[in-house]
Amino acid sequence: MQYTIHPETLAFLQGIGQNNNREWMQAHRQAYEWAKQNFSEFVEAFIQSTMHLHRQENLHAARCIFRLARDTRFSKDKSPYKTNFGAFIAPEGCKSGWAGFYLHIEPAASFVAAGLYAPATAQQKAVRQEIYYEAEKLLSILQQSTFARYFPEVEGQKLRRLPKEYADAPEALHTLLRHKQWIVRKQCSDEEVLAPDFMNRLLAYATVVQPFIDFLNTALQEPEES
């Protein structure tokens, strides 16, 4: 069976972007349920197709997909809904704190990404230590030709200064060691998202970026007890 993102799904998201209120959502509840199911089935198929990469046999779409409803308690923007569908495929699901692969579907703003979005301070320090001691490994991942073509830049918030404990690090590592987030991203046009081979393209992106995800998760793993 071929799994695709349907035009109706993008149409619903465009609608909620233009009418972000509960009244519109209630009037278009059936369209929402259809789009939600389309996205969920697509994500489930993607998870199963990438099992050999993330190696999480019990991982399913329900644990990886973010809710459409926004948490507005601490936001000036009181719009009740997001204007995208999003899923984060990571060990133990989207709320686990591990590095993983993110799929963002939004009209004219879809993208795929991978990495660590909101690591705690201790996790940041662990990743910097891994970068420092395994620099050659990380640089070989980032400089691999296909990786560099798909994901040319590591994005994310940074410290203003290089931590003093890494003052002797090679200059090529300085920016990476200042990061507080480690994210790579690739934009996807609506035409790509709706194409029959979008799943195959996602599998290619996921395969190329998995060594980067593995590198970050290795840094986050607790040392084994002796």
Solvent accessible surface area in square Angstrom, and as a share of the most:
residue,aa,sasa,rsa
1,M,198,0.88
2,Q,126,0.56
3,Y,72,0.27
4,T,27,0.16
5,I,1,0.01
6,H,70,0.31
7,P,78,0.49
8,E,100,0.45
9,T,0,0.00
10,L,14,0.07
11,A,61,0.47
12,F,8,0.03
13,L,2,0.01
14,Q,96,0.43
15,G,11,0.10
16,I,0,0.00
17,G,42,0.40
18,Q,129,0.57
19,N,50,0.26
20,N,38,0.19
21,N,57,0.29
22,R,160,0.58
23,E,132,0.59
24,W,44,0.15
25,M,3,0.01
26,Q,123,0.55
27,A,83,0.64
28,H,71,0.32
29,R,97,0.36
30,Q,157,0.70
31,A,45,0.35
32,Y,25,0.10
33,E,80,0.36
34,W,116,0.41
35,A,1,0.00
36,K,98,0.42
37,Q,106,0.47
38,N,13,0.07
39,F,2,0.01
40,S,37,0.24
41,E,72,0.32
42,F,1,0.00
43,V,1,0.00
44,E,49,0.22
45,A,15,0.11
46,F,3,0.01
47,I,0,0.00
48,Q,76,0.34
49,S,49,0.31
50,T,4,0.02
51,M,47,0.21
52,H,126,0.56
53,L,22,0.11
54,H,18,0.08
55,R,153,0.56
56,Q,53,0.24
57,E,140,0.63
58,N,118,0.61
59,L,2,0.01
60,H,88,0.39
61,A,4,0.03
62,A,95,0.73
63,R,116,0.42
64,C,0,0.00
65,I,42,0.21
66,F,72,0.30
67,R,183,0.67
68,L,13,0.07
69,A,39,0.30
70,R,64,0.23
71,D,86,0.45
72,T,32,0.19
73,R,176,0.64
74,F,183,0.76
75,S,31,0.20
76,K,205,0.87
77,D,76,0.39
78,K,123,0.52
79,S,33,0.21
80,P,13,0.08
81,Y,29,0.11
82,K,62,0.26
83,T,41,0.24
84,N,20,0.10
85,F,9,0.04
86,G,3,0.03
87,A,0,0.00
88,F,31,0.13
89,I,7,0.04
90,A,1,0.00
91,P,26,0.16
92,E,100,0.45
93,G,1,0.01
94,C,21,0.13
95,K,180,0.76
96,S,36,0.23
97,G,41,0.39
98,W,64,0.22
99,A,0,0.00
100,G,1,0.01
101,F,8,0.03
102,Y,42,0.16
103,L,1,0.01
104,H,23,0.10
105,I,0,0.00
106,E,37,0.16
107,P,32,0.20
108,A,94,0.73
109,A,39,0.30
110,S,1,0.01
111,F,27,0.11
112,V,0,0.00
113,A,7,0.05
114,A,3,0.02
115,G,3,0.02
116,L,5,0.03
117,Y,157,0.60
118,A,85,0.66
119,P,11,0.07
120,A,61,0.48
121,T,89,0.52
122,A,76,0.59
123,Q,51,0.23
124,Q,25,0.11
125,K,120,0.51
126,A,33,0.26
127,V,0,0.00
128,R,14,0.05
129,Q,102,0.45
130,E,36,0.16
131,I,1,0.00
132,Y,58,0.22
133,Y,148,0.56
134,E,73,0.33
135,A,20,0.15
136,E,147,0.66
137,K,106,0.45
138,L,3,0.02
139,L,40,0.20
140,S,66,0.43
141,I,21,0.11
142,L,28,0.14
143,Q,124,0.55
144,Q,90,0.40
145,S,81,0.53
146,T,34,0.20
147,F,2,0.01
148,A,39,0.31
149,R,160,0.58
150,Y,42,0.16
151,F,4,0.01
152,P,107,0.67
153,E,110,0.49
154,V,21,0.12
155,E,52,0.24
156,G,23,0.23
157,Q,114,0.51
158,K,80,0.34
159,L,54,0.27
160,R,207,0.76
161,R,176,0.64
162,L,42,0.21
163,P,23,0.14
164,K,179,0.76
165,E,110,0.50
166,Y,19,0.07
167,A,74,0.57
168,D,108,0.56
169,A,7,0.05
170,P,82,0.51
171,E,144,0.64
172,A,72,0.56
173,L,1,0.00
174,H,59,0.26
175,T,66,0.38
176,L,15,0.08
177,L,0,0.00
178,R,67,0.24
179,H,1,0.00
180,K,64,0.27
181,Q,23,0.10
182,W,2,0.01
183,I,16,0.08
184,V,0,0.00
185,R,79,0.29
186,K,47,0.20
187,Q,109,0.48
188,C,6,0.03
189,S,59,0.38
190,D,40,0.21
191,E,130,0.58
192,E,17,0.08
193,V,0,0.00
194,L,60,0.30
195,A,20,0.16
196,P,89,0.56
197,D,56,0.29
198,F,1,0.01
199,M,22,0.10
200,N,97,0.50
201,R,98,0.36
202,L,0,0.00
203,L,46,0.23
204,A,42,0.32
205,Y,12,0.04
206,A,4,0.03
207,T,70,0.41
208,V,32,0.18
209,V,0,0.00
210,Q,21,0.09
211,P,60,0.37
212,F,2,0.01
213,I,6,0.03
214,D,46,0.24
215,F,3,0.01
216,L,2,0.01
217,N,15,0.08
218,T,63,0.36
219,A,13,0.10
220,L,24,0.12
221,Q,109,0.48
222,E,152,0.68
223,P,123,0.78
224,E,167,0.75
225,E,172,0.77
226,S,164,1.06
